[in-house]
Amino acid sequence: MRHRKKFNHLGRTSSHRKAMLSNMAASLIVHKRIKTTVAKAKALRMYVEPLINRSKEDTTHSRRIVFSYLQNKEAVSELFREVAQKVADRPGGYTRILKLGNRLGDAAEMCYIELVDFNENMLNAAGSAASAEKKTRRSRRGSKKASAEVAAEKAPVAKEAAPKAEPQKEEQAPEADKTEE
């Protein structure tokens, strides 16, 4: 019975599960994005997020603890050098799971797991969505009325702008006359 056992054993022995998660975590840190099953991604998220959190404090002790989990020097140096700088102000939630659908061979649910701050497409989309105007669908009947109002608003602005330019020229001409006298 597996009563009160919270984490997913993934159908593996303890040593196999630890080795697999260690390798997947190192791959995730080095490549920033990996493709795997949803069950493994959820288990990996629980495994790697505390390591990323520990990387915020760059001490010998935290490097040794992270190395004991990852067993990969390149991944540890990448984590403390690049990843820690990008997640320094983030309070948690360093990974994102994007579901892809089912695998053909065994119908396992597949997904991408990625580091949140390293997906340039998502970062650009979030920035452009915030700056984009709000567009709503309207009926044709209202669009004629709305376009007439917009044209009426723009016309006085253009008329007001033209007279302002003319007095500036007039003001400059009398000053020129004063300097000649």
C-alpha positions as CSV (number, residue, x, y, z in Angstrom):
1,M,0.0,0.0,0.0
2,R,1.2,3.5,-0.7
3,H,-0.8,5.4,1.8
4,R,0.5,8.9,2.7
5,K,3.2,8.8,0.0
6,K,3.0,12.0,-1.9
7,F,5.5,11.9,-4.7
8,N,5.2,9.8,-7.9
9,H,7.5,6.8,-8.0
10,L,7.3,6.6,-11.8
11,G,7.4,2.8,-11.8
12,R,11.1,2.7,-10.9
13,T,13.3,1.8,-8.1
14,S,14.6,4.5,-5.9
15,S,18.1,4.6,-7.4
16,H,16.8,4.5,-10.9
17,R,14.4,7.4,-10.2
18,K,17.1,9.5,-8.5
19,A,19.5,8.9,-11.5
20,M,16.8,9.7,-14.0
21,L,15.7,12.9,-12.3
22,S,19.3,14.0,-11.9
23,N,20.0,13.6,-15.6
24,M,16.8,15.3,-16.6
25,A,17.5,18.2,-14.3
26,A,21.0,18.6,-15.7
27,S,19.6,18.5,-19.2
28,L,16.9,21.1,-18.3
29,I,19.4,23.5,-16.9
30,V,21.8,23.1,-19.8
31,H,19.3,23.2,-22.7
32,K,16.6,25.3,-20.9
33,R,13.8,23.1,-22.4
34,I,13.3,19.4,-22.7
35,K,10.5,17.2,-24.1
36,T,9.2,14.4,-21.8
37,T,6.0,12.9,-20.4
38,V,3.7,15.0,-18.1
39,A,4.3,12.6,-15.1
40,K,8.1,12.9,-15.4
41,A,7.8,16.7,-15.9
42,K,5.8,17.1,-12.7
43,A,8.2,15.0,-10.8
44,L,11.1,16.9,-12.3
45,R,9.5,20.2,-11.3
46,M,9.5,19.2,-7.7
47,Y,13.1,18.1,-8.0
48,V,14.6,21.0,-9.8
49,E,12.8,24.1,-8.3
50,P,14.5,23.8,-4.9
51,L,17.9,23.5,-6.6
52,I,17.2,26.7,-8.6
53,N,16.1,28.4,-5.5
54,R,19.3,27.4,-3.8
55,S,21.3,28.8,-6.7
56,K,20.3,32.3,-5.8
57,E,22.9,32.3,-3.0
58,D,26.2,31.6,-4.6
59,T,28.3,30.0,-1.8
60,T,30.5,27.0,-1.7
61,H,28.0,25.2,0.5
62,S,25.1,25.7,-1.9
63,R,27.2,24.7,-4.9
64,R,28.2,21.4,-3.1
65,I,24.6,20.7,-2.2
66,V,23.4,21.3,-5.8
67,F,26.3,19.2,-7.1
68,S,25.2,16.3,-4.9
69,Y,21.9,16.3,-6.6
70,L,23.0,16.9,-10.2
71,Q,26.4,15.2,-10.4
72,N,27.2,17.4,-13.4
73,K,29.8,20.2,-13.2
74,E,28.7,21.9,-16.4
75,A,25.0,22.0,-15.2
76,V,26.0,23.4,-11.8
77,S,28.2,26.1,-13.3
78,E,25.5,27.0,-15.8
79,L,22.9,27.1,-13.0
80,F,24.9,29.4,-10.8
81,R,26.2,31.6,-13.6
82,E,23.3,32.2,-16.0
83,V,20.1,30.8,-14.5
84,A,20.6,32.4,-11.0
85,Q,20.9,35.9,-12.5
86,K,17.7,35.6,-14.5
87,V,15.6,34.3,-11.6
88,A,17.1,36.5,-8.9
89,D,14.0,38.6,-8.4
90,R,11.4,35.8,-9.0
91,P,9.9,34.3,-5.8
92,G,9.2,30.9,-7.2
93,G,7.7,29.1,-10.2
94,Y,10.9,28.8,-12.2
95,T,9.5,26.1,-14.6
96,R,6.6,25.9,-17.1
97,I,4.9,22.8,-18.5
98,L,3.4,23.1,-22.0
99,K,1.3,20.1,-22.9
100,L,1.7,18.7,-26.4
101,G,-0.7,15.8,-26.8
102,N,-0.4,12.1,-26.7
103,R,2.6,10.1,-28.0
104,L,1.8,7.7,-30.9
105,G,3.4,4.5,-29.6
106,D,1.9,4.3,-26.1
107,A,-0.5,7.3,-25.9
108,A,1.5,8.8,-23.1
109,E,0.8,12.5,-22.5
110,M,3.8,14.5,-23.7
111,C,4.9,18.0,-22.8
112,Y,7.7,20.5,-22.8
113,I,9.2,21.6,-19.5
114,E,11.2,24.8,-19.7
115,L,12.7,27.4,-17.6
116,V,10.3,30.4,-17.5
117,D,12.8,33.2,-18.0
118,F,14.5,31.7,-21.0
119,N,11.6,31.4,-23.5
120,E,12.1,34.4,-25.7
121,N,8.8,33.8,-27.6
122,M,6.7,33.9,-24.4
123,L,8.5,37.0,-23.1
124,N,8.0,38.8,-26.3
125,A,4.4,37.8,-26.5
126,A,3.7,39.0,-23.0
127,G,5.4,42.4,-23.7
128,S,3.5,42.9,-27.0
129,A,0.2,41.9,-25.5
130,A,0.5,44.5,-22.8
131,S,1.3,47.2,-25.3
132,A,-1.3,46.2,-27.9
133,E,-4.6,48.1,-28.0
134,K,-7.8,46.4,-26.9
135,K,-9.8,45.4,-30.0
136,T,-13.4,44.4,-29.8
137,R,-15.8,43.1,-32.4
138,R,-18.6,45.5,-33.1
139,S,-21.6,45.5,-35.4
140,R,-21.5,47.2,-38.8
141,R,-24.2,49.7,-37.8
142,G,-22.2,51.1,-34.9
143,S,-18.9,51.3,-36.9
144,K,-20.2,54.0,-39.3
145,K,-21.3,56.2,-36.4
146,A,-18.0,55.5,-34.5
147,S,-15.9,56.4,-37.6
148,A,-17.9,59.6,-38.1
149,E,-17.2,60.6,-34.4
150,V,-13.5,59.8,-34.8
151,A,-13.3,61.9,-38.0
152,A,-15.1,64.8,-36.3
153,E,-12.7,64.6,-33.4
154,K,-9.6,64.6,-35.6
155,A,-10.7,67.5,-37.8
156,P,-10.8,70.2,-35.1
157,V,-7.4,69.1,-33.9
158,A,-5.9,69.6,-37.3
159,K,-7.6,73.0,-37.6
160,E,-6.3,74.1,-34.3
161,A,-2.8,73.0,-35.1
162,A,-2.6,75.1,-38.3
163,P,-3.3,78.5,-36.7
164,K,-0.8,77.9,-34.0
165,A,2.0,77.6,-36.6
166,E,1.1,80.9,-38.3
167,P,1.4,83.3,-35.3
168,Q,4.8,81.9,-34.6
169,K,5.9,83.1,-38.0
170,E,4.3,86.5,-37.4
171,E,6.0,86.8,-34.0
172,Q,9.4,86.1,-35.6
173,A,8.9,88.8,-38.3
174,P,8.4,91.8,-35.9
175,E,11.4,90.7,-33.9
176,A,13.4,90.9,-37.1
177,D,12.1,94.5,-37.8
178,K,13.2,95.6,-34.3
179,T,16.7,94.4,-34.8
180,E,17.0,96.3,-38.1
181,E,16.0,99.6,-36.4
